[in-house]
């Protein structure tokens, strides 16, 4: 069969060029038989590829397949005989690799077809799309899976986790990438303003409508419409949005003629939509319509191993941060913080630190006190103090331990009570009630003469 491939290499190359994405035909040892034009443009160096190892070609192009936890699909396919679908993360970007075995008449894999789909390219990717943790690699894998289709995608996760940037990545990797990417932030909009923003309005439709306005649903025709904070859409307008999604048609405010728009919908929210549906604050039929392909973006505290790379990338994209470096002690502080504001908060912390740094290093003292709180907790919290002298640890009642911790948190936390409540994982009302009980208990405690 090897001789046959050698004879048919021009025909095979023409066949490989039918793939729009980079494609390469490999032997079991990883040497290249032939590759298509897309592969040569993307990973080639202008020299012949036949007979060279695929990992050597990729490494020379900046895509080392044996670093950053990447798994070689050729090795896995050789061991299992099954097709492989893996995501490789490199310094140059993320690449989805699909490997298919080509079997002989005995069913034994003899050759392998490898398709490579670059997902995020260096220079194009956002700083928030950096990471190599298992949780983040799963996000990138789901983005790649969702991108080629027209299915509605729902991005879930806390504020600041990069949902809009993930939506933009889906759009860039989709067949609609040449079309517009239109964003509508649904939070804080009244019913009238939301309807006008989404559908547009005719001249004279209401007071102040001095001219016709094209709505964002119309502007997104041929591209992607991204509804950010979709959970905040007024209930009365959700039925109109549902009709738009079901029929692709709408009317401008004050208009009578139906308008057709063909777009792909991506939505995002930090709210619990299932809870809103149960409370009848979000339509169940609309929820099922937008939730065809959910993707959960993890909070930054759930992917701490990505903080170093994120911090370096964010810092170097700040005009004042390009000359600076993060000291190892500073990175240790950043890794220990929980980031209730996620990546957005990390960017703000680094921006502040860059302004305070006089030399090349950003040091821990350039970070806000609450970020350095992890270091303080290690030596000052009542839990740490109880652990000292472990040969004779005093066991306290849970109520007393909570009271000690609340007293310490109240006296040492630099922020306001609302932020403290969020950090403790309780409502602001619960925190005030517990602090009032703490003060009442202290006022009734016997005083020393």
C-alpha positions as CSV (number, residue, x, y, z in Angstrom):
1,X,0.0,0.0,0.0
2,X,3.0,2.3,0.6
3,X,4.0,2.0,-3.0
4,X,0.4,2.7,-4.1
5,X,0.4,5.9,-2.0
6,X,3.7,6.9,-3.5
7,X,2.2,6.5,-7.0
8,X,-1.0,8.3,-6.2
9,X,0.5,11.1,-4.2
10,X,-0.6,13.9,-6.7
11,X,-4.1,12.5,-6.7
12,X,-4.1,12.2,-2.9
13,X,-2.9,15.8,-2.6
14,X,-5.8,16.9,-4.8
15,X,-8.2,14.9,-2.7
16,X,-6.8,16.3,0.5
17,X,-7.3,19.8,-0.9
18,X,-11.1,19.2,-0.7
19,X,-10.7,19.8,3.1
20,X,-11.0,23.5,4.0
21,X,-9.1,22.9,7.2
22,X,-5.4,21.8,7.4
23,X,-5.2,18.0,6.7
24,X,-2.3,15.6,6.6
25,X,-2.0,11.9,5.9
26,X,0.4,10.1,8.2
27,X,2.2,6.8,8.6
28,X,2.0,5.0,12.1
29,X,5.4,6.4,13.0
30,X,4.1,10.0,12.4
31,X,5.9,10.7,9.1
32,X,4.0,12.7,6.5
33,X,2.8,11.0,3.3
34,X,1.0,14.1,1.9
35,X,-0.7,17.3,3.1
36,X,-3.1,19.8,1.7
37,X,-2.5,23.4,0.8
38,X,-4.2,24.6,4.0
39,X,-1.8,22.6,6.1
40,X,1.2,23.9,4.2
41,X,0.1,27.5,4.6
42,X,-0.6,27.1,8.3
43,X,2.2,24.9,9.5
44,X,4.7,24.5,6.6
45,X,8.1,26.2,6.3
46,X,8.3,26.2,2.5
47,X,10.3,23.0,2.4
48,X,8.9,19.6,1.3
49,X,6.8,17.9,4.0
50,X,6.8,14.3,2.7
51,X,8.9,12.0,4.9
52,X,9.2,14.5,7.8
53,X,7.7,13.8,11.2
54,X,4.4,15.6,12.0
55,X,5.5,16.6,15.5
56,X,8.7,18.1,14.1
57,X,6.8,20.2,11.6
58,X,4.3,21.4,14.2
59,X,7.1,22.2,16.7
60,X,8.9,24.3,14.1
61,X,5.7,26.2,13.5
62,X,5.4,26.9,17.3
63,X,2.9,24.1,18.1
64,X,4.9,21.7,20.3
65,X,2.6,18.7,20.7
66,X,4.5,17.4,23.8
67,X,4.1,20.3,26.1
68,X,1.4,21.9,28.3
69,X,-0.2,18.6,29.0
70,X,-1.1,17.9,25.3
71,X,-1.7,14.3,24.4
72,X,-0.5,12.9,21.1
73,X,-3.6,11.6,19.3
74,X,-1.5,9.4,17.0
75,X,-0.1,7.5,20.0
76,X,-3.6,7.1,21.5
77,X,-5.1,6.0,18.2
78,X,-2.3,3.4,17.7
79,X,-3.0,2.0,21.1
80,X,-6.8,1.9,20.9
81,X,-7.4,1.7,17.1
82,X,-10.2,4.3,17.7
83,X,-10.5,7.8,16.1
84,X,-9.3,10.6,18.4
85,X,-10.6,14.1,19.0
86,X,-8.4,16.2,21.2
87,X,-7.7,19.9,21.9
88,X,-4.1,21.0,22.0
89,X,-3.2,24.3,23.7
90,X,0.0,25.9,22.5
91,X,1.8,29.3,22.9
92,X,0.6,30.1,19.3
93,X,-3.1,29.3,20.1
94,X,-5.5,26.4,20.5
95,X,-5.9,23.7,17.9
96,X,-8.7,21.0,17.7
97,X,-7.2,17.8,16.2
98,X,-9.4,15.0,14.7
99,X,-7.5,11.8,13.8
100,X,-9.1,9.0,11.8
101,X,-7.4,5.5,11.2
102,X,-7.3,4.1,7.7
103,X,-7.5,0.3,7.9
104,X,-6.3,-2.5,5.7
105,X,-8.4,-5.4,4.6
106,X,-7.7,-7.1,7.9
107,X,-9.1,-4.1,9.8
108,X,-5.6,-3.0,11.1
109,X,-4.9,0.7,11.1
110,X,-2.1,1.4,8.6
111,X,-2.4,5.1,7.9
112,X,-4.0,8.1,9.7
113,X,-5.9,11.1,8.4
114,X,-5.4,14.1,10.7
115,X,-7.6,17.2,10.5
116,X,-6.4,20.3,12.4
117,X,-8.8,23.2,13.2
118,X,-7.1,26.3,14.8
119,X,-9.5,27.7,17.3
120,X,-7.8,30.7,18.8
121,X,-4.8,32.3,17.2
122,X,-2.1,34.3,19.0
123,X,-2.8,38.0,18.5
124,X,-6.4,37.3,17.8
125,X,-7.3,35.6,21.0
126,X,-8.4,37.7,24.0
127,X,-6.3,37.7,27.2
128,X,-9.3,36.2,28.9
129,X,-9.1,33.1,26.6
130,X,-5.8,32.1,28.0
131,X,-5.4,28.9,30.1
132,X,-4.5,25.3,30.1
133,X,-6.4,23.9,33.1
134,X,-8.7,20.9,32.6
135,X,-11.7,23.1,33.2
136,X,-10.7,25.7,30.6
137,X,-9.7,23.1,28.0
138,X,-13.2,21.7,28.3
139,X,-14.6,25.2,27.6
140,X,-12.4,25.5,24.5
141,X,-13.4,22.0,23.3
142,X,-17.1,22.9,23.7
143,X,-16.6,26.2,21.8
144,X,-15.0,24.3,18.9
145,X,-17.9,21.8,18.9
146,X,-20.5,24.5,18.9
147,X,-19.0,26.9,16.4
148,X,-19.7,25.1,13.1
149,X,-23.4,24.8,13.7
150,X,-26.2,27.3,13.9
151,X,-27.5,26.0,17.2
152,X,-28.3,28.5,19.9
153,X,-25.6,28.6,22.6
154,X,-26.1,29.7,26.2
155,X,-23.0,30.8,28.1
156,X,-23.3,30.4,31.8
157,X,-21.1,31.6,34.7
158,X,-20.3,34.4,37.1
159,X,-19.8,38.0,35.9
160,X,-16.3,38.6,34.6
161,X,-15.5,35.1,33.4
162,X,-15.3,36.2,29.8
163,X,-18.7,35.2,28.3
164,X,-18.7,37.9,25.7
165,X,-15.2,36.9,24.6
166,X,-16.2,33.3,24.4
167,X,-19.2,34.4,22.3
168,X,-16.9,36.3,19.9
169,X,-14.6,33.2,19.7
170,X,-17.6,31.1,18.6
171,X,-18.5,33.6,16.0
172,X,-15.0,33.8,14.6
173,X,-14.8,30.0,14.3
174,X,-18.3,29.8,12.7
175,X,-19.4,29.9,9.0
176,X,-20.9,33.3,9.9
177,X,-17.5,34.8,10.7
178,X,-17.7,37.1,7.7
179,X,-21.0,38.6,9.0
180,X,-21.5,41.0,11.9
181,X,-21.1,40.2,15.6
182,X,-23.8,42.3,17.3
183,X,-24.0,42.7,21.1
184,X,-27.0,43.7,23.1
185,X,-26.6,44.1,26.9
186,X,-30.0,43.3,28.3
187,X,-29.3,44.4,31.8
188,X,-30.9,47.6,33.1
189,X,-33.0,48.3,30.0
190,X,-36.7,49.2,30.3
191,X,-39.3,47.5,28.2
192,X,-39.5,50.4,25.8
193,X,-35.8,50.8,25.4
194,X,-35.2,47.1,25.0
195,X,-37.8,46.7,22.3
196,X,-36.4,49.7,20.4
197,X,-32.8,48.4,20.7
198,X,-33.7,44.9,19.5
199,X,-36.3,45.6,16.9
200,X,-35.7,49.2,16.0
201,X,-38.5,51.8,15.5
202,X,-40.1,53.9,12.8
203,X,-40.1,57.7,12.8
204,X,-42.7,59.1,15.1
205,X,-43.3,55.7,16.9
206,X,-43.0,57.5,20.2
207,X,-41.9,60.8,21.6
208,X,-38.4,61.4,20.7
209,X,-38.4,59.0,17.7
210,X,-37.3,61.7,15.2
211,X,-36.1,59.2,12.6
212,X,-36.2,55.5,11.7
213,X,-33.8,53.4,13.7
214,X,-32.5,49.9,12.6
215,X,-32.7,47.4,15.4
216,X,-29.9,45.1,16.4
217,X,-31.8,42.0,15.3
218,X,-31.8,43.5,11.8
219,X,-28.2,44.6,12.0
220,X,-27.2,41.0,12.9
221,X,-28.6,39.6,9.6
222,X,-26.0,37.1,8.2
223,X,-24.0,37.1,11.4
224,X,-24.4,36.5,15.2
225,X,-26.6,38.2,17.7
226,X,-25.2,38.1,21.3
227,X,-27.7,38.8,24.1
228,X,-25.7,39.4,27.2
229,X,-27.5,39.0,30.6
230,X,-30.5,37.4,28.8
231,X,-32.0,36.7,32.3
232,X,-32.7,40.4,32.7
233,X,-35.1,40.6,29.6
234,X,-38.5,42.0,30.8
235,X,-41.0,39.2,31.0
236,X,-43.5,41.0,28.8
237,X,-41.0,41.1,25.9
238,X,-39.8,37.5,26.2
239,X,-42.7,36.3,24.0
240,X,-41.7,38.7,21.3
241,X,-38.1,37.5,21.4
242,X,-39.4,33.9,21.3
243,X,-41.4,34.7,18.2
244,X,-38.3,36.3,16.5
245,X,-36.3,33.2,17.2
246,X,-39.0,30.8,16.0
247,X,-39.9,32.7,12.8
248,X,-37.0,34.9,12.1
249,X,-39.4,37.8,11.6
250,X,-40.3,40.9,13.6
251,X,-41.7,44.4,13.2
252,X,-40.1,47.7,14.2
253,X,-41.8,49.6,16.9
254,X,-44.5,51.6,15.2
255,X,-44.1,49.6,12.0
256,X,-46.5,47.2,10.2
257,X,-44.3,45.4,7.7
258,X,-42.6,42.2,8.8
259,X,-38.8,42.1,8.5
260,X,-36.8,39.0,8.1
261,X,-33.4,38.5,9.7
262,X,-31.2,35.4,9.6
263,X,-28.8,35.3,12.5
264,X,-27.2,32.9,14.9
265,X,-28.1,33.5,18.6
266,X,-25.7,33.3,21.5
267,X,-26.9,34.2,24.9
268,X,-25.2,34.7,28.3
269,X,-26.2,35.1,31.9
270,X,-24.9,34.9,35.4
271,X,-28.4,34.2,36.7
272,X,-29.9,30.8,37.6
273,X,-32.4,30.6,34.7
274,X,-33.9,27.3,35.9
275,X,-34.8,29.1,39.2
276,X,-36.2,32.1,37.3
277,X,-38.4,29.6,35.3
278,X,-39.6,28.0,38.5
279,X,-40.5,31.4,39.8
280,X,-42.3,32.3,36.6
281,X,-39.9,35.2,35.9
282,X,-38.5,33.6,32.7
283,X,-40.6,31.9,30.1
284,X,-40.0,28.1,30.0
285,X,-40.4,27.9,26.2
286,X,-37.8,30.7,25.7
287,X,-35.4,28.9,28.1
288,X,-35.6,25.7,26.1
289,X,-35.1,27.7,22.9
290,X,-31.9,29.5,24.0
291,X,-30.5,26.6,26.0
292,X,-29.8,24.2,23.1
293,X,-26.0,24.1,23.7
294,X,-25.1,25.3,27.2
295,X,-21.4,26.1,28.0
296,X,-20.4,26.8,31.6
297,X,-17.4,29.2,32.1
298,X,-15.7,28.4,35.4
299,X,-14.9,31.1,37.9
300,X,-11.3,32.1,38.2
301,X,-11.0,30.5,41.6
302,X,-11.9,27.1,40.0
303,X,-9.0,27.3,37.6
304,X,-6.2,28.7,39.7
305,X,-3.5,27.0,37.7
306,X,-4.3,29.5,34.9
307,X,-3.8,32.6,37.0
308,X,-0.1,32.9,36.3
309,X,-0.6,32.8,32.5
310,X,-3.6,35.1,32.7
311,X,-1.8,37.6,34.9
312,X,1.2,37.8,32.6
313,X,-0.9,38.2,29.5
314,X,-3.2,40.8,31.1
315,X,-0.2,42.8,32.5
316,X,1.6,42.9,29.2
317,X,-1.5,44.2,27.4
318,X,-1.6,47.2,29.7
319,X,0.3,50.2,28.3
320,X,2.0,50.8,31.7
321,X,2.6,47.1,32.3
322,X,4.7,46.2,29.2
323,X,8.0,46.9,31.0
324,X,7.0,45.2,34.2
325,X,7.3,41.6,35.6
326,X,5.4,39.8,38.3
327,X,7.5,38.7,41.2
328,X,7.1,35.1,42.3
329,X,5.8,36.2,45.7
330,X,3.2,38.4,43.9
331,X,2.1,35.5,41.8
332,X,1.7,33.4,45.0
333,X,-0.6,36.2,46.4
334,X,-2.6,36.3,43.2
335,X,-3.1,32.5,43.2
336,X,-4.4,32.6,46.8
337,X,-7.1,35.2,46.2
338,X,-10.7,34.1,45.3
339,X,-11.6,36.9,42.8
340,X,-15.3,37.5,43.2
341,X,-15.0,39.7,40.1
342,X,-13.1,37.0,38.2
343,X,-10.9,38.0,35.3
344,X,-12.2,41.5,35.2
345,X,-11.1,42.0,38.8
346,X,-7.7,40.5,38.1
347,X,-7.2,43.0,35.3
348,X,-8.1,45.9,37.6
349,X,-5.8,44.6,40.3
350,X,-2.9,44.5,37.9
351,X,-3.7,47.9,36.5
352,X,-3.5,49.4,39.9
353,X,-0.3,47.5,40.7
354,X,1.4,48.7,37.5
355,X,0.8,52.3,38.4
356,X,2.3,51.8,41.9
357,X,5.4,49.9,40.7
358,X,8.6,52.0,40.3
359,X,11.0,49.3,39.2
360,X,10.7,46.4,36.9
361,X,9.1,44.1,39.5
362,X,5.5,44.2,40.7
363,X,5.8,43.2,44.4
364,X,3.1,42.0,46.9
365,X,3.0,45.5,48.5
366,X,1.7,46.9,45.2
367,X,-1.4,44.7,45.5
368,X,-4.5,45.8,47.4
369,X,-4.5,44.7,51.0
370,X,-7.5,42.4,50.5
371,X,-5.5,40.4,47.8
372,X,-2.7,39.9,50.4
373,X,-5.3,38.7,52.9
374,X,-4.4,35.1,52.1
375,X,-1.0,35.7,53.6
376,X,-2.5,37.3,56.7
377,X,-5.0,34.5,57.1
378,X,-2.2,31.9,57.2
379,X,-0.8,33.4,60.4
380,X,-3.6,35.5,61.9
381,X,-6.9,33.8,61.6
382,X,-8.5,32.1,64.6
383,X,-8.4,28.8,62.7
384,X,-4.6,29.1,62.2
385,X,-4.1,30.1,65.8
386,X,-6.1,27.1,67.0
387,X,-3.8,24.8,64.9
388,X,-0.6,26.1,66.7
389,X,0.6,23.7,69.3
390,X,-1.1,20.7,67.6
391,X,-0.1,18.5,70.5
392,X,-2.7,20.2,72.7
393,X,-5.5,21.7,70.5
394,X,-8.5,23.1,72.3
395,X,-11.7,22.0,70.7
396,X,-14.2,24.8,70.6
397,X,-18.0,24.6,70.1
398,X,-18.9,25.4,66.5
399,X,-20.9,28.5,67.6
400,X,-17.9,29.9,69.4
401,X,-15.6,29.2,66.5
402,X,-18.0,31.0,64.1
403,X,-18.2,33.9,66.5
404,X,-14.4,34.1,66.7
405,X,-14.0,34.0,62.9
406,X,-16.8,36.6,62.4
407,X,-15.1,38.9,64.9
408,X,-11.7,38.5,63.2
409,X,-13.2,39.0,59.7
410,X,-15.1,42.1,60.8
411,X,-12.0,43.7,62.3
412,X,-9.6,42.7,59.5
413,X,-11.5,42.8,56.2
414,X,-10.7,46.1,54.4
415,X,-13.8,46.3,52.3
416,X,-17.5,47.1,53.1
417,X,-20.0,44.8,54.7
418,X,-21.6,44.0,51.3
419,X,-18.3,42.7,49.9
420,X,-17.6,40.9,53.2
421,X,-20.9,39.1,53.0
422,X,-20.2,38.0,49.4
423,X,-16.7,36.7,50.4
424,X,-18.3,34.8,53.3
425,X,-20.9,33.3,51.0
426,X,-24.0,34.7,52.9
427,X,-26.5,37.4,52.2
428,X,-25.9,40.9,53.5
429,X,-29.0,40.6,55.8
430,X,-27.6,37.3,57.3
431,X,-24.2,39.0,57.9
432,X,-25.8,41.9,59.7
433,X,-28.0,39.6,61.8
434,X,-25.0,37.5,62.9
435,X,-22.9,40.6,63.7
436,X,-25.8,42.0,65.7
437,X,-26.0,38.8,67.7
438,X,-22.2,38.9,68.2
439,X,-22.4,42.5,69.5
440,X,-25.4,41.6,71.8
441,X,-23.5,38.6,73.1
442,X,-20.5,40.8,73.8
443,X,-22.5,43.4,75.6
444,X,-24.0,40.8,77.9
445,X,-20.6,39.2,78.7
446,X,-19.4,39.7,82.3
447,X,-16.9,42.5,82.5
448,X,-13.7,42.4,84.5
449,X,-13.5,44.8,87.4
